[in-house]
Amino acid sequence: GTGLAHIITHSMHHRAQLLYLLRLSGVESLPEGNVFTWETQIKRG
C-alpha cells in the first residue's frame, strides 16, 4: 500500500518543487500543477 502511494504521488512532489522554484525566480505565468489539466489543455490546443 505505502509503496504504491509513493509511486503515485512522487511525480506530484517534483512538479510542486519545480513550480515553487519558478515562482521564486519571478516567473509570473505558471502552468497548472495538475498533470491532468496539462493534458486537457494540450488536447484543446
Z-matrix of the N, CA and C atoms (Angstrom, degrees):
N
C 1 1.432
C 2 1.517 1 112.80
N 3 1.343 2 116.11 1 -50.41
C 4 1.459 3 119.96 2 -176.43
C 5 1.526 4 111.43 3 -66.35
N 6 1.323 5 116.49 4 -41.09
C 7 1.464 6 120.15 5 179.17
C 8 1.515 7 111.84 6 -61.91
N 9 1.315 8 116.50 7 -41.89
C 10 1.464 9 120.94 8 178.97
C 11 1.530 10 110.92 9 -64.45
N 12 1.323 11 116.35 10 -42.61
C 13 1.465 12 119.97 11 177.81
C 14 1.529 13 110.67 12 -61.13
N 15 1.326 14 116.46 13 -38.89
C 16 1.469 15 120.50 14 178.43
C 17 1.527 16 110.73 15 -63.23
N 18 1.308 17 116.58 16 -44.92
C 19 1.466 18 120.79 17 -179.57
C 20 1.527 19 110.83 18 -61.62
N 21 1.314 20 116.53 19 -41.97
C 22 1.465 21 121.11 20 -177.52
C 23 1.525 22 111.78 21 -68.08
N 24 1.331 23 117.69 22 -38.92
C 25 1.466 24 120.44 23 -173.59
C 26 1.525 25 114.33 24 -97.21
N 27 1.322 26 118.66 25 -7.63
C 28 1.464 27 120.84 26 -174.18
C 29 1.530 28 112.65 27 -62.51
N 30 1.310 29 118.06 28 -45.31
C 31 1.467 30 119.50 29 -179.41
C 32 1.530 31 111.08 30 -66.73
N 33 1.329 32 117.44 31 -30.63
C 34 1.455 33 121.21 32 177.45
C 35 1.534 34 109.66 33 -62.41
N 36 1.324 35 116.29 34 -38.49
C 37 1.463 36 121.20 35 178.58
C 38 1.531 37 110.29 36 -61.10
N 39 1.328 38 116.65 37 -45.45
C 40 1.461 39 120.01 38 -179.42
C 41 1.527 40 111.86 39 -68.12
N 42 1.327 41 118.47 40 -37.05
C 43 1.469 42 120.67 41 176.15
C 44 1.524 43 110.29 42 -61.84
N 45 1.332 44 116.52 43 -41.54
C 46 1.463 45 120.55 44 179.13
C 47 1.526 46 110.55 45 -64.32
N 48 1.328 47 117.15 46 -40.58
C 49 1.463 48 120.40 47 177.51
C 50 1.528 49 110.71 48 -61.38
N 51 1.315 50 116.54 49 -45.54
C 52 1.458 51 121.28 50 -179.13
C 53 1.527 52 111.32 51 -62.74
N 54 1.321 53 117.25 52 -45.85
C 55 1.460 54 120.54 53 179.54
C 56 1.524 55 110.95 54 -62.83
N 57 1.316 56 117.03 55 -38.15
C 58 1.463 57 121.66 56 178.14
C 59 1.529 58 110.61 57 -63.02
N 60 1.331 59 116.93 58 -46.44
C 61 1.465 60 120.73 59 -179.88
C 62 1.529 61 111.66 60 -65.46
N 63 1.325 62 116.83 61 -38.28
C 64 1.462 63 119.99 62 176.46
C 65 1.526 64 110.70 63 -63.05
N 66 1.322 65 116.34 64 -41.71
C 67 1.464 66 121.11 65 179.34
C 68 1.534 67 110.02 66 -63.31
N 69 1.338 68 116.82 67 -43.23
C 70 1.464 69 120.58 68 178.08
C 71 1.526 70 111.67 69 -63.71
N 72 1.315 71 116.90 70 -29.52
C 73 1.465 72 122.22 71 -179.37
C 74 1.525 73 112.27 72 -80.15
N 75 1.326 74 116.72 73 -3.61
C 76 1.455 75 120.28 74 176.67
C 77 1.513 76 114.96 75 95.65
N 78 1.314 77 118.20 76 6.56
C 79 1.459 78 120.67 77 177.91
C 80 1.526 79 107.67 78 -70.43
N 81 1.324 80 116.11 79 123.16
C 82 1.464 81 119.95 80 -175.42
C 83 1.520 82 113.20 81 -93.72
N 84 1.307 83 117.21 82 -34.72
C 85 1.458 84 120.66 83 -176.95
C 86 1.526 85 109.36 84 -97.17
N 87 1.320 86 115.42 85 85.85
C 88 1.459 87 120.40 86 -177.83
C 89 1.522 88 110.63 87 -94.60
N 90 1.319 89 116.06 88 143.38
C 91 1.465 90 118.98 89 176.60
C 92 1.523 91 110.48 90 -72.43
N 93 1.297 92 115.31 91 160.52
C 94 1.460 93 121.43 92 173.02
C 95 1.528 94 107.88 93 -59.98
N 96 1.325 95 117.27 94 140.56
C 97 1.457 96 121.08 95 -177.61
C 98 1.511 97 115.00 96 -80.85
N 99 1.312 98 117.44 97 -2.71
C 100 1.457 99 121.75 98 -176.24
C 101 1.524 100 110.03 99 -95.17
N 102 1.319 101 117.17 100 122.73
C 103 1.464 102 121.34 101 -176.81
C 104 1.532 103 112.01 102 -62.07
N 105 1.313 104 117.82 103 -30.95
C 106 1.461 105 120.44 104 179.09
C 107 1.530 106 110.72 105 -68.51
N 108 1.322 107 117.01 106 -36.12
C 109 1.461 108 120.71 107 176.12
C 110 1.517 109 110.40 108 -67.18
N 111 1.339 110 117.37 109 -41.22
C 112 1.465 111 121.03 110 177.25
C 113 1.524 112 109.90 111 -57.39
N 114 1.314 113 115.77 112 -47.54
C 115 1.466 114 120.57 113 -177.53
C 116 1.528 115 110.87 114 -61.61
N 117 1.315 116 116.84 115 -42.70
C 118 1.460 117 121.46 116 179.52
C 119 1.525 118 110.64 117 -63.20
N 120 1.336 119 117.31 118 -43.13
C 121 1.457 120 121.22 119 -179.75
C 122 1.525 121 111.43 120 -65.09
N 123 1.319 122 117.27 121 -38.49
C 124 1.464 123 121.13 122 179.11
C 125 1.527 124 110.43 123 -65.33
N 126 1.328 125 116.47 124 -42.06
C 127 1.464 126 120.09 125 -179.50
C 128 1.525 127 111.33 126 -65.82
N 129 1.326 128 117.24 127 -33.81
C 130 1.467 129 121.31 128 -179.76
C 131 1.523 130 111.67 129 -75.76
N 132 1.334 131 115.27 130 -25.47
C 133 1.471 132 119.27 131 179.66
C 134 1.439 133 110.90 132 95.55
